[in-house]
């Protein structure tokens, strides 16, 4: 850049010597430079000797003399204006407002002190004296990783390249239920379907547990097919009860907190960018094919920058995995009660004097119609304790309990029917909301 400028200045001096009568516009056309550049260098070259080579070099824009220091009296006045705004200013003055009041200060004008004219100077003074609020430095705390295959996260990923069905689903036509292990970043399972409901989620989870065993914890978001309601209901859904009865620690992420499900969310980014966006599958069969191929690539071939993988594919970093407990032969179908023992739920009494908890109705009292009551779960007595204004109203046995141990096959059929009821109720709720 400097070499080009040096050549242009040399050429300009040559033009001035050969054509001293040329106008600024003619010199601009010949050099291809701006008006201000031509006028500046024409003056410098005319003032210098014709054989002076130093004038052709650019001049530094750095200060030749250090700036005049700000007197402590001026600094004190700046801080005083900041801390005690004048003229009843109903806000904390910023650098521009401080400059306004500073240049109207009669005491400073009489003293002859140098008053800054730049807002950046005012800002530096305020910052140096602690008047600029700064966010505290956030210290990065690495997430503590559990042991391999002990804690899983699951979530749905939409295969958006599959076109809508004119006579069926218009959105989320095909989805993938991905399960990722937190301790190793291994993609445990990837189930691709076009009919995910509460019931089919149970099928997918059972298939995963049969192939890989039972982890200690499973984390998921508030998807209605997990929690059993479009609004994220509070009472355990069929899927939640299924996990609790198997002895898993089922963790539901709070609303708008994808960071609590970060490992599967991070996999979704790679899966979406490196697989779905590249392959663009148009139907379920093709989506399943590319998904399983990418899962194999992700686990065995693709280097992973997770702290536990050390820039290796997850299955290369963890060539051997612990053996997880298999699905039990028998299940206590009422085991989920211990997880909600003592919890309270707020319910509104209907016009018929009843409340609805899960998929079942409980009669409370006709006189309380339209009012809210608190429902407490008493797992030991297997009953609901109804309270109104902190006063006991009624104790009702919990409906739908089995009170005996069932084989896994029998229990699975029963919980699958409950999941089907959850789905029907959700569809009814959505239709009612649309109608409103």
C-alpha positions as CSV (number, residue, x, y, z in Angstrom):
1,X,0.0,0.0,0.0
2,X,2.8,2.4,0.9
3,X,4.6,1.6,-2.3
4,X,1.6,2.5,-4.4
5,X,1.2,5.8,-2.5
6,X,4.9,6.6,-3.0
7,X,4.5,6.0,-6.8
8,X,1.4,8.2,-7.0
9,X,3.2,11.1,-5.2
10,X,6.2,10.8,-7.5
11,X,3.8,10.9,-10.5
12,X,2.0,13.9,-9.1
13,X,5.3,15.8,-8.7
14,X,6.2,14.9,-12.3
15,X,2.8,16.3,-13.5
16,X,3.3,19.5,-11.5
17,X,6.7,20.0,-13.2
18,X,5.5,19.3,-16.7
19,X,2.0,20.9,-16.5
20,X,2.1,23.6,-13.8
21,X,-1.0,25.1,-15.2
22,X,-3.2,22.0,-14.7
23,X,-6.2,22.3,-12.5
24,X,-7.0,20.1,-9.5
25,X,-9.6,18.3,-11.6
26,X,-7.1,17.5,-14.3
27,X,-4.6,16.2,-11.7
28,X,-7.4,14.0,-10.2
29,X,-8.1,12.5,-13.6
30,X,-4.4,11.8,-14.2
31,X,-3.6,10.3,-10.8
32,X,-7.0,8.6,-10.1
33,X,-6.9,10.2,-6.6
34,X,-9.5,12.2,-4.7
35,X,-9.7,16.0,-4.6
36,X,-8.5,16.2,-1.0
37,X,-5.5,14.0,-1.7
38,X,-4.4,16.0,-4.7
39,X,-4.8,19.4,-2.9
40,X,-2.9,18.2,0.1
41,X,0.1,16.7,-1.8
42,X,0.2,19.5,-4.4
43,X,0.7,22.0,-1.5
44,X,3.4,19.8,0.1
45,X,5.3,19.3,-3.1
46,X,5.2,23.0,-4.1
47,X,6.5,24.0,-0.7
48,X,9.4,21.5,-0.8
49,X,12.5,21.5,-2.9
50,X,12.2,19.8,-6.4
51,X,14.9,17.3,-5.4
52,X,13.7,16.6,-1.9
53,X,12.9,12.8,-1.7
54,X,11.8,12.8,1.9
55,X,8.7,14.8,1.1
56,X,7.4,11.9,-1.0
57,X,7.2,9.7,2.1
58,X,4.0,9.6,4.2
59,X,3.9,11.4,7.5
60,X,3.0,9.6,10.6
61,X,-0.4,10.5,12.2
62,X,1.0,9.8,15.7
63,X,1.0,12.6,18.2
64,X,4.2,14.7,18.1
65,X,3.5,15.8,21.7
66,X,1.8,13.9,24.5
67,X,-1.8,15.1,25.3
68,X,-2.2,17.5,28.1
69,X,-3.0,15.5,31.3
70,X,-6.5,15.9,32.9
71,X,-6.1,18.0,36.1
72,X,-7.5,16.3,39.3
73,X,-9.9,19.1,39.7
74,X,-11.5,18.3,36.3
75,X,-11.6,14.6,37.2
76,X,-13.3,15.4,40.5
77,X,-15.9,17.5,38.8
78,X,-16.6,14.7,36.2
79,X,-17.2,12.3,39.0
80,X,-19.3,14.8,40.9
81,X,-21.6,15.3,37.9
82,X,-21.8,11.5,37.5
83,X,-22.7,10.9,41.1
84,X,-24.9,13.9,41.7
85,X,-26.7,14.9,38.4
86,X,-27.3,18.7,38.2
87,X,-30.4,20.5,37.2
88,X,-32.6,17.8,38.6
89,X,-31.6,15.3,35.9
90,X,-33.6,12.2,36.6
91,X,-31.1,9.8,35.3
92,X,-27.4,8.9,35.5
93,X,-25.6,11.1,33.0
94,X,-23.5,9.4,30.4
95,X,-20.3,10.8,28.7
96,X,-22.2,13.1,26.4
97,X,-24.3,14.6,29.1
98,X,-21.2,15.1,31.3
99,X,-19.5,16.9,28.5
100,X,-22.5,19.3,28.3
101,X,-22.4,20.2,31.9
102,X,-18.6,20.2,32.1
103,X,-18.2,22.9,29.5
104,X,-20.7,25.1,31.2
105,X,-19.0,24.9,34.6
106,X,-18.0,28.5,35.5
107,X,-15.4,27.4,38.1
108,X,-13.5,25.3,35.6
109,X,-13.7,28.1,33.0
110,X,-12.3,30.6,35.5
111,X,-9.5,28.3,36.5
112,X,-8.3,27.9,32.9
113,X,-8.0,24.1,33.3
114,X,-8.0,21.9,30.2
115,X,-11.4,20.4,29.8
116,X,-11.7,17.2,27.6
117,X,-13.8,17.3,24.5
118,X,-14.0,13.6,23.7
119,X,-16.6,11.3,25.2
120,X,-14.0,8.5,25.1
121,X,-11.9,10.5,27.5
122,X,-14.8,10.9,29.9
123,X,-15.6,7.2,29.6
124,X,-12.0,6.2,30.5
125,X,-12.1,8.4,33.6
126,X,-15.4,7.0,34.7
127,X,-14.2,3.4,34.1
128,X,-10.9,4.0,35.9
129,X,-12.9,5.2,39.0
130,X,-15.4,2.3,39.0
131,X,-18.4,4.2,37.6
132,X,-18.9,1.8,34.7
133,X,-20.7,-1.3,35.7
134,X,-19.2,-4.5,34.2
135,X,-20.5,-8.0,34.3
136,X,-18.4,-10.3,36.4
137,X,-16.1,-12.7,34.6
138,X,-17.9,-16.0,34.2
139,X,-15.7,-18.8,35.2
140,X,-16.2,-21.8,33.0
141,X,-17.1,-24.9,35.0
142,X,-16.9,-28.1,33.0
143,X,-20.0,-30.4,33.3
144,X,-19.2,-33.3,35.5
145,X,-19.5,-36.4,33.3
146,X,-21.1,-39.5,34.7
147,X,-19.7,-43.0,34.2
148,X,-20.1,-44.5,30.7
149,X,-23.7,-45.6,29.8
150,X,-25.2,-44.4,33.1
151,X,-26.9,-41.3,32.1
152,X,-28.7,-40.8,28.7
153,X,-30.5,-37.9,27.0
154,X,-33.2,-38.2,24.4
155,X,-35.0,-35.9,22.1
156,X,-36.8,-35.8,18.7
157,X,-35.2,-34.4,15.5
158,X,-37.4,-33.5,12.6
159,X,-36.4,-34.8,9.2
160,X,-37.7,-31.7,7.5
161,X,-36.7,-32.7,4.0
162,X,-39.6,-35.2,3.9
163,X,-42.5,-33.4,2.1
164,X,-45.9,-33.0,3.7
165,X,-48.6,-35.5,3.0
166,X,-51.5,-33.7,1.3
167,X,-54.0,-36.0,3.1
168,X,-52.1,-36.5,6.3
169,X,-49.4,-34.8,8.4
170,X,-48.4,-31.4,7.3
171,X,-45.5,-31.0,9.8
172,X,-43.0,-33.4,11.4
173,X,-43.9,-36.0,8.9
174,X,-40.8,-38.1,9.8
175,X,-38.9,-37.8,13.0
176,X,-35.9,-39.4,14.7
177,X,-35.8,-40.2,18.4
178,X,-32.1,-39.9,19.3
179,X,-30.7,-41.3,22.5
180,X,-27.2,-40.1,23.5
181,X,-25.0,-41.2,26.4
182,X,-23.7,-38.2,28.5
183,X,-20.6,-40.0,29.7
184,X,-19.2,-41.0,26.3
185,X,-21.2,-38.9,23.7
186,X,-22.1,-42.3,22.0
187,X,-25.3,-42.3,20.1
188,X,-27.0,-45.2,21.8
189,X,-30.0,-45.4,19.5
190,X,-31.7,-43.6,16.6
191,X,-35.3,-44.6,15.9
192,X,-36.9,-43.2,12.7
193,X,-40.7,-43.2,12.4
194,X,-43.5,-41.3,10.9
195,X,-46.0,-42.1,13.7
196,X,-44.5,-41.0,17.0
197,X,-47.1,-40.9,19.7
198,X,-47.0,-41.6,23.4
199,X,-47.5,-45.3,22.6
200,X,-44.9,-45.6,20.0
201,X,-42.4,-43.8,22.2
202,X,-42.9,-46.6,24.7
203,X,-42.1,-49.1,21.9
204,X,-39.0,-47.2,20.9
205,X,-37.8,-47.0,24.6
206,X,-38.4,-50.7,25.1
207,X,-36.5,-51.6,21.9
208,X,-33.6,-49.5,23.2
209,X,-33.6,-51.1,26.6
210,X,-33.7,-54.5,25.1
211,X,-30.7,-53.8,23.0
212,X,-28.6,-51.9,25.4
213,X,-29.9,-52.4,28.9
214,X,-31.2,-49.9,31.5
215,X,-29.3,-46.7,32.4
216,X,-29.6,-45.0,35.8
217,X,-30.9,-41.7,34.4
218,X,-32.8,-40.6,31.4
219,X,-33.2,-36.8,30.6
220,X,-35.7,-35.4,28.1
221,X,-37.6,-32.2,27.4
222,X,-41.3,-31.3,27.9
223,X,-42.4,-32.8,24.6
224,X,-46.0,-33.8,25.0
225,X,-45.3,-37.4,23.9
226,X,-42.9,-37.6,26.9
227,X,-44.9,-35.7,29.6
228,X,-48.4,-36.5,28.3
229,X,-49.8,-33.0,27.6
230,X,-49.4,-30.1,25.2
231,X,-49.0,-27.7,28.1
232,X,-46.5,-30.0,30.0
233,X,-48.8,-31.4,32.7
234,X,-47.6,-31.9,36.3
235,X,-48.9,-35.4,37.0
236,X,-46.6,-38.3,35.7
237,X,-47.6,-39.4,32.2
238,X,-47.7,-43.0,31.1
239,X,-44.1,-42.7,29.7
240,X,-42.9,-41.2,33.0
241,X,-44.6,-44.0,35.0
242,X,-43.0,-46.6,32.8
243,X,-39.6,-45.2,33.4
244,X,-40.2,-44.8,37.2
245,X,-41.5,-48.4,37.5
246,X,-38.3,-49.7,35.8
247,X,-36.2,-47.8,38.4
248,X,-34.9,-45.1,36.2
249,X,-34.3,-41.5,37.4
250,X,-36.5,-39.6,34.9
251,X,-35.4,-36.0,34.6
252,X,-37.7,-33.5,32.7
253,X,-35.9,-30.3,31.6
254,X,-37.4,-27.0,32.6
255,X,-39.1,-25.0,30.0
256,X,-36.8,-23.1,27.6
257,X,-33.7,-24.8,29.0
258,X,-32.1,-26.8,26.2
259,X,-28.8,-26.6,28.0
260,X,-30.2,-29.2,30.4
261,X,-30.3,-31.6,27.4
262,X,-27.1,-30.3,25.8
263,X,-25.5,-33.5,24.7
264,X,-28.4,-34.7,22.5
265,X,-29.0,-31.2,21.3
266,X,-25.3,-30.9,20.2
267,X,-25.6,-34.2,18.4
268,X,-28.7,-32.9,16.6
269,X,-26.7,-30.0,15.2
270,X,-24.1,-32.4,13.7
271,X,-26.8,-34.8,12.6
272,X,-28.7,-32.0,10.9
273,X,-25.8,-30.4,9.2
274,X,-23.7,-33.4,8.2
275,X,-26.5,-35.9,7.4
276,X,-30.0,-34.6,6.8
277,X,-28.9,-31.4,5.1
278,X,-26.6,-33.4,2.8
279,X,-28.7,-36.4,2.0
280,X,-32.1,-34.7,1.9
281,X,-34.1,-37.9,2.4
282,X,-37.6,-37.8,0.9
283,X,-39.3,-40.6,2.8
284,X,-39.1,-42.7,6.0
285,X,-37.1,-45.6,4.5
286,X,-34.4,-43.3,3.1
287,X,-34.3,-41.3,6.3
288,X,-33.8,-44.4,8.3
289,X,-31.0,-45.6,5.9
290,X,-29.0,-42.4,6.1
291,X,-29.6,-42.0,9.8
292,X,-28.2,-45.5,10.7
293,X,-25.2,-44.9,8.4
294,X,-24.5,-41.6,10.0
295,X,-24.9,-43.0,13.5
296,X,-22.3,-45.7,12.6
297,X,-20.0,-42.9,11.2
298,X,-20.5,-40.7,14.3
299,X,-19.7,-43.5,16.8
300,X,-16.8,-45.2,15.0
301,X,-15.2,-42.9,12.4
302,X,-15.9,-39.2,13.1
303,X,-13.4,-37.5,15.6
304,X,-15.3,-36.0,18.5
305,X,-14.0,-32.9,20.4
306,X,-15.8,-33.8,23.6
307,X,-13.5,-33.7,26.7
308,X,-14.0,-37.4,27.3
309,X,-13.3,-38.4,23.7
310,X,-9.9,-36.6,23.2
311,X,-10.5,-35.9,19.5
312,X,-11.4,-39.5,18.8
313,X,-14.6,-41.2,17.7
314,X,-16.6,-42.1,20.8
315,X,-16.4,-45.8,20.3
316,X,-12.7,-45.6,19.7
317,X,-12.3,-43.6,22.9
318,X,-14.5,-46.2,24.7
319,X,-13.9,-49.5,23.0
320,X,-15.4,-51.5,25.9
321,X,-18.7,-50.5,27.6
322,X,-20.1,-51.7,30.9
323,X,-22.9,-54.2,30.9
324,X,-26.1,-52.6,31.8
325,X,-29.0,-54.3,33.7
326,X,-31.5,-55.9,31.4
327,X,-35.3,-55.3,31.5
328,X,-36.8,-57.1,34.5
329,X,-38.9,-60.2,34.2
330,X,-41.5,-58.7,36.6
331,X,-42.5,-55.1,37.4
332,X,-44.3,-53.4,40.3
333,X,-46.7,-51.3,38.3
334,X,-47.4,-49.0,41.3
335,X,-43.7,-48.2,42.0
336,X,-44.1,-44.8,40.5
337,X,-46.1,-43.7,43.5
338,X,-43.0,-43.3,45.6
339,X,-41.6,-40.7,43.2
340,X,-44.6,-38.4,43.7
341,X,-45.3,-39.1,47.4
342,X,-46.2,-35.9,49.2
343,X,-46.5,-33.8,46.0
344,X,-49.3,-31.4,45.7
345,X,-51.3,-30.6,42.5
346,X,-53.7,-27.7,42.0
347,X,-57.0,-28.6,40.4
348,X,-60.2,-26.8,39.6
349,X,-63.5,-28.3,40.7
350,X,-65.8,-28.9,37.7
351,X,-69.5,-28.0,37.6
352,X,-70.2,-31.6,38.6
353,X,-68.1,-31.3,41.7
354,X,-65.2,-33.5,40.5
355,X,-61.5,-33.0,39.5
356,X,-59.5,-34.7,36.9
357,X,-56.1,-36.3,37.7
358,X,-54.3,-38.3,35.0
359,X,-57.0,-39.8,32.8
360,X,-59.4,-40.4,35.7
361,X,-62.2,-38.3,37.4
362,X,-62.6,-38.0,41.2
363,X,-65.7,-36.6,42.8
364,X,-65.0,-34.1,45.6
365,X,-67.9,-31.8,46.4
366,X,-70.6,-30.2,44.4
367,X,-70.6,-27.1,46.6
368,X,-67.0,-26.3,45.6
369,X,-67.7,-26.1,41.9
370,X,-65.5,-23.5,40.2
371,X,-63.1,-23.3,43.0
372,X,-59.5,-24.7,43.3
373,X,-58.4,-27.4,45.6
374,X,-55.0,-28.9,46.4
375,X,-54.4,-32.6,45.8
376,X,-51.7,-34.3,47.8
377,X,-50.5,-37.8,47.0
378,X,-50.2,-40.2,50.0
379,X,-48.2,-43.1,48.6
380,X,-48.2,-45.1,51.8
381,X,-52.0,-45.1,52.0
382,X,-52.4,-45.1,48.2
383,X,-54.8,-42.2,48.4
384,X,-55.4,-38.6,47.4
385,X,-55.8,-36.0,50.1
386,X,-58.0,-33.1,49.0
387,X,-57.6,-29.8,50.7
388,X,-59.3,-26.5,50.3
389,X,-58.0,-23.3,52.0
390,X,-55.6,-25.5,53.9
391,X,-58.6,-27.5,55.3
392,X,-59.0,-31.2,54.7
393,X,-62.0,-31.9,52.5
394,X,-61.7,-35.5,51.5
395,X,-59.5,-38.6,51.1
396,X,-60.0,-40.6,48.0
397,X,-58.3,-43.9,47.0
398,X,-56.1,-43.6,43.9
399,X,-57.7,-45.2,40.9
400,X,-56.0,-47.5,38.4
401,X,-53.5,-49.1,40.8
402,X,-52.7,-52.8,40.3
403,X,-51.7,-53.7,43.8
404,X,-49.7,-56.7,42.5
405,X,-46.6,-57.5,40.6
406,X,-47.0,-58.2,36.9
407,X,-44.8,-59.9,34.3
408,X,-43.0,-57.4,32.1
409,X,-45.1,-58.5,29.1
410,X,-48.4,-58.0,31.0
411,X,-47.3,-54.7,32.4
412,X,-46.1,-53.4,29.0
413,X,-49.5,-54.1,27.5
414,X,-51.2,-52.2,30.3
415,X,-48.9,-49.2,30.2
416,X,-49.2,-49.1,26.4
417,X,-53.0,-48.8,26.8
418,X,-52.5,-45.9,29.3
419,X,-50.2,-44.2,26.8
420,X,-52.9,-44.6,24.1
421,X,-55.4,-42.9,26.4
422,X,-52.8,-40.1,27.0
423,X,-52.6,-39.5,23.3
424,X,-56.4,-39.5,22.8
425,X,-56.8,-37.0,25.6
426,X,-54.1,-34.7,24.1
427,X,-55.8,-34.7,20.7
428,X,-59.1,-33.8,22.5
429,X,-57.4,-31.0,24.3
430,X,-55.8,-29.6,21.1
431,X,-59.1,-29.8,19.2
432,X,-60.8,-27.9,22.1
433,X,-58.2,-25.2,22.0
434,X,-58.5,-24.8,18.3
435,X,-62.3,-24.5,18.6
436,X,-61.9,-21.8,21.2
